[in-house]
Amino acid sequence: MKILVIGSGGREHALVWKLAQSAHVTQMWCAPGNAGIADERLAKNGALVECVNIAAEDLPKLLTFAQEKKVALTVVGPDNPLALGIADLFQKNGQRIWGPNQKAAQFESSKVFSQHFMEKHGIPTARSGTFANPNDAKRFAASLGGRCAVKADGLALGKGVLLTSNVGEAERAVDEIMVGKSFGSAGAQVVIQELLEGMEISLHALCDGRTAKLFPTAQDHKRALDGDQGLNTGGMGTYSPAPFLSDAELEKVGKQILEPWLRGCAEEGIDFRGILYPGVMLTKNGPKVLEFNARFGDPETQVYLPRLENDLMELLDASVDGKLEGICLRWSALTSVCVVMASGGYPGSYAKGKPITGLAEAAALPQTKVFHAGTVRAGDAVVTNGGRVLGVTAWASGLPAARKAAYEAVEKIRFDGAQYRRDIAAKALPKA
């Protein structure tokens, strides 16, 4: 099979790496890809994955490329092309594509849509309100004592959420998003949720329109700095599994969320084929969904796929064809940990073009994979080209060993201004 993967981040590198292991894949392209993706080889024939200079949002060019190359399946990584309707465009033109259509992608592209859906269909979530007027938003935030999450309605690269602890902070957050337009048109409306207390985890489920297959747990680290301090980011690291739910509890939580979600999709004519990724807070009153995403998490993909024992190509085929029901997902008992190395200044402004050294030394370590995110080749060198630069991932028996291995690999890599959290997965370690 000929495969096209769309995207350029760490998630897409992980997808390419796993798909390249499939015996079914004979040729693969990634648009636009990155320096690490361009070094991947297919297990079937040793062919290199080819990066193609087409932007992930350039839907007409992507379609033309898929048609000309007779691509058998296009795999969409990021949220933007899904929100723009790439699945609808490809399907209309007879191209097989994995990822939800535009209507289904609203679970991520509109927090207002998602919140209303949860409330209508009985999916446990936070008390909330949706607003197009800043003054109305501020009044609701004040009714919560200012302890709330202020969320831009649209897509904002995973950063469109401001957490506040008092009325003054909440009012400033509303002004920043709705008046100052810090997230552009994504902030024309906001969702304001009560600030829930508990342990936050990431869930993923592979869907085929009728069936949802739940993944194990993972836990992301959204804040930029140790101890969950600093600004929200796209994610600074993650690990899987997270120890806060037993298998039986995970199944129960999955049912509480996925069963009403599937019923709601059926009622509203939403044909969701792809990954549903709910962020969930485990509160004293049970699990509550903070938000839905309509694609693989980044960096969660980087810890899930090293543990996945199925052929990913076969799973994506079944998802597209509506044939997931009889398939059993198989997972390694190993623990995986991913530490994101970011550019200095991220998630604010940062410089690009910093040479990266030590990649080969890190890659030589056992059960370790350095997934590239914001990288590009400059002559013989690999240089930084984004906020999140690398997802340094290791897997081992037990969390302490996996965590130690990931940080050993991080220590071998250098670039000017590199920053990373030193407490990834620390919440899951026994307290001293």
C-alpha positions in Angstrom: 0.0 0.0 0.0 1.0 3.6 -0.7 0.5 5.9 2.3 0.5 9.6 2.7 0.8 11.1 6.2 -0.2 14.7 6.7 1.6 16.9 9.3 5.1 17.8 10.5 5.2 17.3 14.3 6.2 14.7 16.8 2.8 13.0 16.6 3.3 12.6 12.8 6.8 11.3 13.3 5.4 8.7 15.7 2.6 7.7 13.2 5.2 7.4 10.3 7.5 5.4 12.5 4.8 2.9 13.5 3.2 2.7 10.0 6.7 2.1 8.5 6.8 -1.2 10.6 3.7 -2.6 8.8 4.2 -5.4 6.3 1.4 -3.8 4.2 3.2 -0.5 3.5 5.3 -0.3 0.3 5.8 3.4 -0.1 5.2 6.4 2.2 5.2 10.2 1.9 4.7 12.8 4.6 3.6 16.3 3.9 5.4 18.4 4.9 7.3 16.2 7.4 10.5 17.0 9.3 14.1 16.0 9.5 13.5 12.9 11.6 10.6 11.6 9.4 12.9 11.9 6.4 15.3 9.3 8.0 12.6 6.6 8.5 12.7 3.4 6.4 10.0 0.9 5.6 10.3 -2.5 7.1 8.8 -4.1 3.9 11.5 -3.0 1.5 13.9 -0.5 3.2 12.7 2.4 1.2 13.0 5.9 2.8 9.9 7.9 3.7 9.8 10.9 1.4 9.0 14.3 2.8 6.9 16.5 0.4 6.9 20.3 0.6 3.1 20.7 0.8 1.6 22.5 3.8 -0.8 20.5 5.9 -3.5 23.1 5.3 -3.1 23.2 1.5 -6.0 20.9 0.8 -6.1 21.2 -3.0 -2.4 20.4 -3.5 -2.6 17.5 -1.0 -5.5 16.0 -3.0 -3.7 16.4 -6.3 -0.6 14.7 -4.9 -2.7 11.8 -3.5 -4.4 11.4 -6.9 -1.2 11.6 -8.9 0.7 9.1 -6.7 -2.3 6.7 -6.4 -2.2 6.9 -2.6 -4.2 4.0 -1.0 -4.7 5.8 2.3 -4.1 9.3 3.6 -3.6 9.6 7.3 -4.3 13.0 8.9 -2.3 14.0 12.0 -3.1 17.6 12.9 -6.5 19.3 13.8 -6.4 22.1 11.3 -6.9 20.1 8.1 -9.7 18.1 9.7 -11.5 21.3 10.7 -11.0 22.6 7.2 -12.8 19.5 5.8 -9.9 17.6 4.2 -11.7 14.2 4.8 -14.9 15.5 3.0 -12.8 16.8 0.1 -10.8 13.6 -0.3 -13.9 11.4 0.0 -15.8 13.5 -2.5 -13.0 12.8 -5.0 -12.8 9.0 -4.3 -9.7 9.1 -2.1 -9.5 7.0 1.1 -8.6 9.0 4.1 -8.4 8.4 7.8 -9.7 11.1 10.1 -13.1 12.6 11.0 -15.1 14.6 8.5 -15.7 18.3 9.1 -19.0 17.8 11.0 -17.3 15.2 13.3 -14.2 17.4 13.7 -16.4 20.0 15.4 -15.8 18.1 18.7 -12.4 19.8 18.6 -12.8 22.8 16.3 -15.6 24.3 18.4 -15.6 24.0 22.2 -19.1 25.6 22.1 -20.4 22.7 20.0 -18.6 20.2 22.1 -19.9 21.6 25.4 -23.5 21.7 24.2 -23.2 18.1 22.9 -22.0 16.9 26.2 -24.8 18.6 28.1 -27.5 17.4 25.7 -26.4 13.8 25.7 -25.6 13.4 29.4 -21.8 13.1 29.2 -20.3 14.1 32.5 -18.6 17.5 32.3 -18.0 20.7 34.2 -20.6 23.4 34.9 -20.1 25.9 32.2 -21.5 28.7 30.0 -20.8 29.8 26.4 -20.6 33.5 25.5 -20.2 35.8 22.6 -20.3 38.9 24.8 -17.3 39.7 27.1 -19.5 41.3 29.8 -21.8 38.2 29.9 -18.7 36.0 30.1 -17.3 38.1 33.0 -20.6 37.9 35.0 -20.6 34.1 34.7 -16.9 33.9 35.7 -17.7 36.0 38.7 -20.6 33.6 39.7 -17.9 30.9 39.9 -15.7 33.1 42.1 -13.3 33.5 39.2 -12.1 29.9 39.7 -12.5 28.8 36.1 -11.1 27.7 32.8 -11.6 30.4 30.1 -11.4 28.6 26.7 -11.3 30.1 23.2 -14.0 28.4 21.1 -11.9 27.6 18.1 -8.5 26.0 17.4 -5.5 27.6 19.1 -2.6 25.0 18.8 -3.6 23.5 22.2 -2.9 26.8 24.0 -6.4 28.5 23.9 -7.2 27.8 27.6 -6.5 30.2 30.5 -6.9 29.0 34.0 -7.8 31.6 36.6 -8.2 31.5 40.4 -10.0 34.8 41.2 -12.4 37.3 39.6 -9.7 39.7 38.5 -7.7 37.0 36.7 -10.9 35.7 35.0 -11.8 39.2 33.7 -8.3 39.7 32.4 -8.5 36.3 30.7 -11.8 37.1 29.0 -10.4 40.5 27.8 -7.2 38.8 26.5 -9.2 36.3 24.4 -12.3 38.2 23.4 -11.1 41.8 23.3 -7.3 41.6 22.7 -7.8 38.6 20.3 -4.8 36.8 21.6 -5.9 33.7 19.7 -7.4 35.5 16.8 -10.8 34.6 15.5 -10.7 31.4 17.6 -11.7 33.7 20.5 -14.9 35.2 19.0 -16.8 33.0 21.5 -15.6 31.5 24.8 -16.5 28.6 27.0 -16.1 29.2 30.7 -16.0 26.1 32.9 -15.8 25.8 36.6 -12.3 24.8 37.7 -12.5 21.1 38.6 -10.2 19.5 41.2 -8.7 16.1 40.8 -6.2 14.2 38.6 -6.3 14.9 34.9 -5.7 12.1 32.4 -5.8 11.7 28.7 -8.0 9.0 27.1 -8.0 7.9 23.5 -10.5 5.8 21.6 -10.2 4.6 18.0 -13.6 4.9 16.3 -15.2 3.6 13.1 -18.6 5.4 13.2 -20.3 2.8 15.4 -17.6 1.2 17.6 -15.1 2.9 19.9 -12.0 1.0 21.1 -10.5 2.5 24.2 -6.7 2.9 24.7 -4.9 2.6 28.0 -4.4 5.8 30.1 -1.8 8.5 29.6 -1.0 11.7 31.4 0.1 14.9 29.7 1.9 17.8 31.3 0.5 21.0 29.8 2.2 23.7 31.8 5.6 24.9 30.6 7.5 24.6 33.9 8.1 22.1 36.6 5.4 21.7 39.2 2.7 22.6 36.7 3.8 26.3 36.7 4.0 28.7 33.8 1.9 29.0 30.7 -0.2 26.4 28.9 1.6 24.7 26.1 0.8 22.0 23.5 2.2 19.5 26.0 5.7 19.2 27.6 5.8 15.4 28.1 3.7 12.4 28.9 3.7 8.8 30.0 1.6 5.6 29.7 0.0 3.9 31.5 -1.0 6.3 34.3 -1.6 4.5 37.6 -4.7 6.4 38.7 -7.2 4.0 37.2 -7.3 0.2 37.3 -8.3 -1.7 34.2 -11.8 -2.2 35.6 -12.0 1.5 36.5 -10.8 2.5 33.1 -13.5 0.4 31.4 -16.1 2.0 33.7 -14.9 5.5 32.9 -14.8 4.7 29.2 -18.4 3.5 29.3 -19.6 6.6 31.2 -18.1 8.8 28.4 -18.1 6.7 25.2 -21.6 5.1 25.4 -23.5 8.4 25.6 -21.1 9.9 23.1 -21.8 7.1 20.6 -25.5 7.4 21.1 -25.4 11.1 20.7 -23.4 10.8 17.4 -26.0 8.3 16.1 -28.9 10.7 17.0 -27.2 13.7 15.4 -26.0 11.9 12.3 -22.3 12.3 13.1 -20.1 9.6 11.4 -16.9 9.8 13.4 -14.1 7.7 12.0 -10.7 8.5 13.6 -9.4 9.1 17.1 -11.6 10.7 19.8 -9.3 12.1 22.5 -11.1 13.3 25.7 -9.2 15.1 28.4 -10.7 13.8 31.6 -10.6 15.1 35.2 -11.0 12.4 37.9 -13.0 14.3 40.5 -14.4 13.2 43.8 -17.8 13.2 42.1 -16.6 10.9 39.3 -14.9 11.5 35.9 -15.7 14.7 34.0 -14.7 15.5 30.4 -12.8 18.8 30.2 -12.8 18.8 26.4 -12.8 16.6 23.3 -10.1 16.4 20.6 -10.6 14.8 17.3 -7.1 13.5 16.5 -4.2 11.7 18.3 -2.7 13.7 21.1 0.7 15.2 20.9 2.8 14.0 22.8 0.5 11.1 23.8 1.0 9.4 20.4 4.7 9.2 21.2 4.1 7.0 24.3 1.1 5.0 22.9 2.6 3.7 19.7 5.7 2.2 21.2 3.4 0.1 23.4 0.9 -0.8 20.6 1.4 -4.4 19.4 -1.1 -4.4 16.6 -0.2 -3.4 13.0 -1.3 0.3 13.0 -2.1 0.1 9.2 -4.6 -2.7 9.9 -6.3 -0.6 12.6 -6.6 2.5 10.5 -8.0 0.4 7.6 -10.6 -1.1 10.0 -11.5 2.4 11.3 -12.1 3.8 7.8 -14.1 0.7 6.7 -16.3 0.5 9.8 -14.8 -2.9 10.8 -13.4 -2.3 14.3 -15.9 -4.3 16.3 -14.1 -7.7 16.1 -10.6 -6.3 16.6 -8.8 -6.5 19.9 -6.2 -3.8 20.7 -3.0 -5.4 22.1 -0.6 -3.4 24.4 2.8 -4.1 25.7 3.1 -4.2 29.5 6.0 -1.8 29.4 5.8 1.8 30.5 6.7 4.6 28.1 7.8 8.1 28.9 8.2 11.1 26.6 10.1 14.3 27.5 9.6 17.2 25.2 12.6 19.4 24.5 11.5 22.9 23.5 13.0 26.1 22.2 14.0 28.7 24.7 11.0 31.1 25.2 8.3 28.6 24.2 5.3 28.9 24.4 6.1 32.5 23.8 8.4 33.8 21.0 11.5 31.8 20.2 14.4 31.6 17.8 14.8 29.0 15.1 17.8 27.6 13.3 19.7 26.4 16.4 22.0 23.3 15.5 21.1 20.1 17.4 23.8 17.7 18.5 23.7 14.3 20.2 20.8 12.9 18.3 22.8 9.8 17.1 24.1 9.2 20.7 20.5 9.3 22.1 19.1 7.1 19.3 21.8 4.4 20.0 20.3 3.8 23.5 18.2 0.7 23.8 14.3 1.0 23.7 14.7 4.7 23.0 13.3 6.8 20.1 13.8 10.5 19.5 10.7 11.8 17.7 11.3 15.0 15.8 8.7 17.8 16.0 10.1 21.3 15.1 13.3 20.3 13.2 14.6 20.8 9.6 17.8 19.9 7.8 20.3 22.7 7.0 23.1 21.1 5.0 24.5 18.3 7.0 23.0 19.6 10.3 19.6 19.2 11.9 18.4 22.5 13.4 15.4 23.7 15.4 12.4 24.9 13.5 9.6 25.2 16.0 8.5 25.6 19.7 8.5 22.0 20.6 11.6 20.5 19.0 11.9 16.8 20.1 9.9 14.2 21.9 12.6 12.0 23.6 10.9 8.7 24.4 11.9 5.5 26.2 10.1 2.4 27.3 11.0 -0.1 30.0 9.6 -2.4 32.6 8.1 0.0 35.2 7.9 3.7 35.4 11.1 4.5 37.3 13.2 2.7 34.7 11.4 4.2 31.7 11.7 7.7 33.2 15.4 7.3 33.9 16.0 6.1 30.4 14.1 9.0 28.8 16.1 11.6 30.8 19.4 9.8 30.1 18.6 10.3 26.4 17.7 13.9 26.9 21.0 14.6 28.6 22.8 13.5 25.4 21.1 16.1 23.2 22.1 19.7 23.0 20.9 22.9 21.3 21.1 26.5 22.3 18.2 27.5 24.6 16.9 24.0 25.1 14.3 23.8 27.8 12.4 20.8 29.2 10.5 19.8 32.4 12.4 17.7 34.8 9.3 16.3 36.5 7.6 14.3 33.8 5.7 11.4 35.4 6.7 12.5 38.9 3.0 12.5 40.0 2.9 8.8 39.4 6.0 8.0 41.6 5.6 7.1 45.3 6.0 10.1 47.5 9.3 10.0 49.4 
